[in-house]
Amino acid sequence: MNYIQNLSPINQLVVLVAFIGLLFGILVVYLDNSKGFELKRDWRKKNSR
């Protein structure tokens, strides 16, 4: 963690935003592949006519 503290404040902010974005991306992929939780509703499926 000493490496991050030696960075400038702007670079620390970039590293923090990239890390949060990576965690969010992993969460989205996990929830999208989960059968119990659907992230998207497919409007193309027409079961009732």
VENTAPE-V797697 format. One record per pair of residues at least 4 apart in sequence whose C-alpha atoms are under 7 Angstrom apart, sorted by the first residue. I is the first residue (numbers start at 1). J is the second residue. D is the distance in Angstrom with one decimal. If there is no record, write none. Layout:
i: <I I>
j: <J J>
d: <D D>
This chain:
i: <1 2 3 4 7 7 8 9 10 11 12 13 14 15 16 17 18 19 20 21 22 23 24 25 26 27 28 29 30 31 31 32 32>
j: <5 6 7 12 11 12 12 13 14 15 16 17 18 19 20 21 22 23 24 25 26 27 28 29 30 31 32 33 34 37 39 38 39>
d: <6.7 6.4 6.8 6.5 6.0 6.1 6.2 6.2 6.4 6.2 6.1 6.1 6.1 6.1 6.2 6.0 6.1 6.3 6.1 6.1 6.3 6.2 6.2 6.2 6.1 6.1 5.9 6.2 6.2 6.2 6.7 6.2 5.6>
